[in-house]
Amino acid sequence: MLDSQTIQIIKSTVPVLEVHGQAITTVFYKKLFIHHPELMNIFNHANQRQGKQPAALAGAVYAAAANIDRLENILPVVKQIGEKHRALNILPEHYPIVGETLLGAIKDVLGAAATPEIIDAWEKAYQVIADVFISVEAEMYRAAETAPGGWRGYRNFVIDHRVEESSVITSFYLKPQDGQAISQYEPGQYITLRVKPEGESNTHIRHYTLSSAPGQPYYKISVKREDAGAEKPAGIVSSWLHRHAEVGTVVELSAPAGSFTLDQESEKPLVLISGGVGLTPMISMLETVLVNQPERPVTFIHAAIDGSYHAMKEHVEKLAADHKQLKSYVVYECPQEEEACHKQGYIDISFLRDKMDSSSDCYFCGPQAFMSSIFKDLKELGVQEEQIHYEFFGPAGTL
């Protein structure tokens, strides 16, 4: 427990973190990789370059400081981050390294304003926060390892087959190399893949949502090939998977993780909204609810650039034909000639108002701008906060 003076000092730094938080975390990562280059094998380099990881860490540090006297308030966030830490194999021995580097970054950015009293208070606070994470993650490691078919760390899987779903998305079916059972998962969860492409000096780790219902003897992931753009390089792992990962290729996986999961206890109408490759968790949720809750109404809305980018189109059409509870709608930004869709352009509030009920449980995933728009529209339609669920690609952001 922290004493009252330490709590007061930490809370007094909240306005400073609001202004300088991302500068501190940017310096933190630079220092971390200089002094501990081995950690480059854990972190997503693309998220570092794009500033997503420093921004996410700044938000987490800010939240911890603001709630230092009531850390139970941020337990959902701790669990969400803990899921990713467990999937990445973050261990208790990593926390002292992070703490020392974070304190150094605070000193570097704040200079003389980082008084000995402030640094001492943050050192104590960090230890308390780290202990919370370590405790939560220890239980997650135990649960992943002791589950039927479970394991700890990484396990070898073989690509059993691959299917081109669209011009940019390919599905990979992964079976355990040892032929033994595999962990079950909740619809919406992800597995974490670790590879070392030829020519790369570090291993690269990526989370990929499982894109089929649980209960199969394989894991299915559907991966978008991230090509180079004006402001971003090509995706290292997605490019490797698309161009070099063939049937028989061995990859390493950590057990399924993630807190963005379908509430199967709810009987409210279900709305699943996706943009681009954001349909992967929605497909897993859709397949699951059609089997487990055959009376629950489901509305499935998917947005894509055009038909060539639309993955699993025929699969969803067949599900809709076979299940009266499902209504499926397609929105194309720029449909090609004679391509059928229910709306041209973007999903907007009038389209949502016409296709769904505001009493529904709503789940959505896609690019951040897409999700910001959907979130705003759902709120405007009167959907309650507790019925709105979403997941970011990569580090958590804000809508």
C-alpha positions in Angstrom: 0.0 0.0 0.0 1.1 3.5 -0.7 1.3 6.2 2.0 -0.9 9.3 1.7 2.0 11.6 0.8 3.1 9.4 -2.1 -0.4 9.2 -3.4 -0.7 13.0 -3.2 2.6 13.5 -5.1 1.6 11.0 -7.8 -1.8 12.7 -8.3 -0.2 16.1 -8.5 1.8 14.8 -11.6 -1.4 13.9 -13.5 -1.6 17.3 -15.3 2.1 17.0 -16.2 1.5 13.5 -17.7 -1.4 14.8 -19.7 1.0 17.3 -21.4 4.2 15.3 -21.5 3.1 11.7 -21.3 3.8 10.8 -24.9 7.2 12.6 -24.9 8.1 10.5 -21.8 7.1 7.2 -23.3 8.8 8.0 -26.7 12.0 8.6 -24.8 11.3 5.5 -22.7 11.2 3.2 -25.8 14.4 4.7 -27.3 16.3 4.2 -24.0 14.8 0.7 -23.6 16.0 -0.5 -27.0 19.4 1.1 -26.6 20.1 -0.6 -23.2 18.1 -3.8 -23.8 18.2 -4.5 -27.6 17.0 -8.1 -26.9 13.6 -6.7 -26.2 13.3 -5.7 -29.9 12.3 -9.4 -30.3 9.1 -8.7 -28.4 7.8 -5.3 -29.5 6.0 -4.5 -32.8 8.5 -2.3 -34.7 5.8 -0.8 -36.9 3.8 0.4 -33.9 6.9 2.0 -32.6 7.5 3.9 -35.9 3.9 5.0 -36.1 3.9 6.2 -32.5 1.0 3.9 -31.5 2.9 2.1 -28.8 4.2 5.2 -27.0 0.7 6.7 -27.2 -0.9 3.6 -25.7 1.7 3.4 -22.9 1.2 7.2 -22.2 -2.5 6.5 -21.8 -1.9 3.6 -19.5 0.6 5.6 -17.3 -1.9 8.5 -17.1 -4.7 6.2 -16.1 -2.6 4.6 -13.4 -1.6 7.9 -12.0 -5.1 9.3 -12.0 -6.4 6.2 -10.2 -3.4 5.5 -8.0 -5.6 5.5 -4.8 -8.2 3.2 -6.4 -6.4 0.9 -8.9 -9.5 -1.3 -8.9 -11.0 1.3 -11.3 -8.5 0.4 -14.0 -8.6 -3.4 -13.5 -10.5 -4.0 -16.9 -7.6 -2.1 -18.6 -5.0 -4.1 -16.6 -6.7 -7.3 -17.7 -6.8 -6.2 -21.4 -3.1 -5.3 -21.3 -2.3 -8.4 -19.3 -3.9 -10.6 -22.0 -1.4 -9.1 -24.5 1.5 -9.4 -22.1 0.7 -13.1 -21.6 0.4 -13.7 -25.3 3.8 -11.9 -25.8 5.4 -13.9 -23.0 6.2 -10.8 -20.9 7.7 -12.1 -17.6 8.1 -10.7 -14.0 11.8 -10.1 -14.7 10.9 -7.6 -17.4 9.2 -5.3 -15.0 12.3 -3.9 -13.1 13.9 -3.1 -16.5 10.7 -1.2 -17.6 10.6 0.6 -14.2 14.2 1.8 -14.3 13.9 3.0 -17.9 10.6 4.8 -17.3 12.0 6.7 -14.3 15.0 7.6 -16.5 12.7 8.9 -19.2 10.7 11.0 -16.7 14.0 12.6 -15.6 15.1 13.3 -19.1 11.9 14.9 -20.2 11.0 16.9 -17.1 14.5 17.9 -16.1 14.7 19.8 -12.9 10.9 19.5 -12.4 11.5 15.8 -11.7 12.5 16.4 -8.1 13.9 13.6 -5.9 10.5 13.5 -4.1 8.6 13.0 -7.4 11.0 10.3 -8.6 10.9 8.5 -5.2 7.1 8.6 -5.3 7.0 7.2 -8.8 9.4 4.5 -7.9 7.1 3.3 -5.1 4.0 3.7 -7.3 5.5 1.8 -10.2 6.3 -1.1 -7.9 2.7 -1.2 -6.7 1.4 -1.0 -10.3 3.8 -3.7 -11.5 2.8 -6.0 -8.7 -0.8 -5.7 -9.9 0.1 -6.6 -13.4 2.4 -9.5 -12.3 -0.3 -10.9 -10.1 -3.0 -10.7 -12.9 -0.7 -12.1 -15.5 0.4 -15.0 -13.3 -3.2 -16.2 -13.1 -3.4 -15.8 -16.9 -0.3 -17.9 -17.5 -1.6 -20.6 -15.1 -5.0 -20.7 -16.9 -3.5 -20.9 -20.4 -1.1 -23.7 -19.3 -3.6 -25.8 -17.4 -6.5 -25.6 -19.8 -7.2 -28.7 -21.8 -4.8 -28.6 -24.8 -3.1 -25.6 -23.3 0.5 -24.6 -23.1 2.9 -21.9 -21.8 5.1 -19.8 -24.0 5.2 -20.8 -27.7 4.3 -24.0 -29.4 5.0 -25.1 -33.0 2.1 -25.2 -35.5 2.1 -26.2 -39.1 0.2 -24.5 -41.9 -2.2 -27.2 -43.0 -3.7 -25.2 -45.9 -4.3 -21.7 -47.0 -7.2 -20.0 -48.8 -7.2 -16.7 -50.7 -10.3 -14.9 -49.4 -9.9 -11.6 -51.4 -7.2 -9.7 -53.3 -5.5 -8.8 -50.0 -6.7 -11.3 -47.4 -5.6 -15.0 -47.1 -6.7 -17.5 -44.5 -4.2 -19.8 -42.9 -5.3 -23.0 -41.1 -2.8 -24.0 -38.4 -2.5 -27.4 -36.8 -0.2 -28.4 -33.9 3.0 -30.0 -35.0 2.8 -32.5 -32.1 -0.7 -33.7 -33.2 -2.0 -33.1 -29.6 -5.1 -31.2 -28.5 -5.3 -27.4 -28.7 -6.9 -24.9 -26.3 -10.4 -23.7 -27.0 -11.1 -20.0 -27.2 -13.9 -17.4 -27.0 -15.2 -15.9 -30.2 -13.3 -12.7 -30.7 -10.0 -13.8 -29.2 -6.6 -13.9 -31.0 -3.5 -16.1 -31.2 0.0 -14.6 -31.3 2.4 -15.7 -34.0 6.2 -15.4 -33.7 8.4 -15.7 -36.8 11.8 -14.7 -38.0 11.6 -13.9 -41.7 14.8 -14.5 -43.7 17.0 -11.4 -43.6 15.5 -10.0 -40.4 17.8 -9.6 -37.4 14.9 -9.9 -34.9 12.0 -12.2 -34.4 8.6 -10.5 -35.1 5.5 -11.1 -33.1 1.9 -10.3 -34.2 -1.6 -10.9 -32.9 -4.1 -12.3 -35.3 -7.8 -12.7 -34.5 -9.2 -16.2 -34.9 -11.6 -16.1 -37.8 -13.8 -19.2 -37.2 -16.0 -20.5 -34.4 -14.2 -22.5 -31.7 -14.3 -26.3 -31.5 -12.2 -27.2 -34.5 -8.9 -29.2 -34.4 -7.1 -26.1 -36.0 -6.8 -22.4 -35.6 -7.8 -20.2 -38.5 -6.4 -16.7 -39.0 -7.3 -14.4 -41.9 -4.5 -12.0 -42.6 -4.5 -8.8 -44.7 -1.4 -8.2 -46.7 -0.1 -4.8 -45.5 1.5 -3.3 -48.6 3.8 -0.3 -48.5 2.1 3.1 -48.6 3.0 6.8 -48.8 3.5 6.9 -45.0 4.1 3.3 -44.0 6.4 0.4 -45.0 5.0 -3.0 -46.0 4.0 -5.2 -43.1 6.9 -7.5 -42.3 4.9 -10.5 -41.0 1.8 -10.2 -43.2 4.0 -9.9 -46.3 6.0 -13.0 -45.2 2.8 -15.0 -44.6 1.3 -14.1 -48.0 4.5 -14.6 -50.0 6.5 -17.2 -48.2 4.4 -19.2 -45.8 3.3 -22.3 -47.6 1.6 -25.5 -46.6 4.0 -27.3 -44.3 5.6 -24.1 -43.0 6.1 -24.2 -39.2 5.3 -21.2 -37.1 5.3 -20.5 -33.3 2.0 -19.6 -31.5 1.1 -18.6 -28.0 -2.2 -19.8 -26.7 -5.4 -17.8 -27.5 -5.9 -14.6 -25.6 -8.0 -11.4 -25.6 -10.8 -9.7 -23.8 -12.9 -8.7 -26.8 -15.3 -11.6 -26.7 -18.9 -12.3 -27.5 -21.4 -12.3 -24.5 -23.3 -15.5 -25.1 -25.4 -15.0 -22.0 -27.2 -12.0 -23.6 -30.4 -12.6 -25.5 -30.5 -9.1 -27.0 -30.5 -8.7 -30.8 -26.9 -8.8 -32.0 -25.3 -6.4 -34.5 -21.9 -7.2 -35.9 -20.3 -4.4 -38.0 -16.9 -4.6 -39.7 -14.7 -2.7 -42.1 -12.1 -4.5 -44.2 -10.1 -7.2 -42.3 -12.0 -6.2 -39.2 -14.5 -8.9 -40.1 -12.3 -11.6 -38.7 -13.6 -11.5 -35.1 -17.1 -10.9 -36.4 -17.0 -14.1 -38.5 -16.0 -16.1 -35.4 -18.8 -14.4 -33.4 -21.3 -15.0 -36.2 -20.6 -18.7 -36.7 -20.8 -19.2 -32.9 -24.1 -17.5 -32.3 -25.8 -19.2 -35.2 -25.0 -22.6 -33.6 -25.3 -21.7 -29.9 -28.2 -19.2 -29.9 -30.4 -20.2 -32.9 -33.2 -17.9 -31.8 -31.1 -14.7 -31.3 -31.6 -12.2 -34.2 -28.3 -11.2 -35.8 -27.6 -8.3 -38.2 -24.2 -8.6 -40.0 -23.0 -5.4 -41.8 -19.7 -5.4 -43.7 -17.9 -2.5 -45.5 -15.2 -2.9 -48.1 -13.7 -0.9 -50.9 -15.3 -3.2 -53.5 -16.0 -6.8 -54.2 -12.3 -7.7 -54.9 -11.5 -6.6 -51.3 -14.5 -8.4 -49.8 -13.4 -11.6 -47.9 -15.7 -14.5 -47.1 -18.6 -13.0 -49.1 -20.0 -16.3 -50.3 -19.5 -17.9 -46.8 -21.7 -15.2 -45.2 -24.3 -15.4 -48.0 -24.6 -19.1 -47.4 -25.0 -18.6 -43.6 -27.7 -16.1 -44.3 -29.5 -18.5 -46.6 -29.3 -21.3 -44.1 -30.3 -19.3 -41.0 -33.4 -17.2 -40.8 -32.2 -15.4 -37.7 -29.4 -13.7 -39.8 -29.7 -10.6 -41.9 -26.6 -9.6 -43.9 -25.8 -6.3 -45.5 -22.9 -5.1 -47.7 -21.6 -1.6 -48.2 -19.0 -0.9 -50.9 -17.1 2.4 -51.0 -16.5 2.2 -54.8 -18.3 -0.8 -56.3 -17.1 -2.0 -59.7 -19.6 -2.3 -62.6 -22.6 -4.5 -61.8 -21.4 -5.3 -58.3 -24.4 -5.7 -56.0 -24.3 -4.1 -52.6 -26.9 -2.6 -50.2 -25.3 0.8 -50.1 -22.6 2.7 -52.0 -20.2 4.9 -50.0 -19.9 4.5 -46.3 -22.0 3.1 -43.4 -23.8 6.1 -41.9 -26.3 6.8 -39.2 -29.3 6.7 -41.6 -28.3 3.2 -42.9 -27.8 1.9 -39.3 -31.1 3.4 -38.2 -32.8 1.5 -41.0 -31.1 -1.8 -40.4 -30.8 -2.3 -36.7 -32.6 -1.8 -33.3 -31.0 0.5 -30.7 -31.6 -2.1 -28.1 -29.1 -4.4 -29.7 -25.7 -5.5 -28.4 -23.3 -4.0 -30.9 -19.8 -5.3 -31.8 -17.5 -3.6 -34.4 -14.0 -3.7 -35.6 -12.0 -2.1 -38.4 -9.7 0.9 -39.1 -9.7 3.5 -36.4 -11.5 6.2 -38.5 -14.2 3.6 -39.4 -14.6 2.7 -35.7 -14.8 6.3 -34.6 -17.6 6.9 -37.1 -19.5 3.8 -36.0 -19.1 4.6 -32.3 -20.4 8.1 -32.8 -23.4 6.9 -34.8 -24.3 4.2 -32.3 -24.2 6.7 -29.5 -26.4 9.1 -31.5 -28.9 6.2 -32.1 -29.2 5.8 -28.4 -27.3 2.5 -28.0 -26.2 2.2 -24.3 -22.5 2.4 -23.5 -22.5 -1.1 -22.0 -23.9 -2.6 -25.2 -21.1 -1.1 -27.4 -18.1 -3.3 -27.8 -15.0 -2.8 -30.1 -11.4 -3.8 -30.6 -8.4 -1.9 -32.0 -5.9 -3.3 -34.3 -2.6 -3.2 -32.3 -2.2 -1.0 -29.2 -5.4 0.3 -27.6 -6.5 3.8 -28.7 -9.4 6.0 -28.1 -12.6 6.7 -30.1 
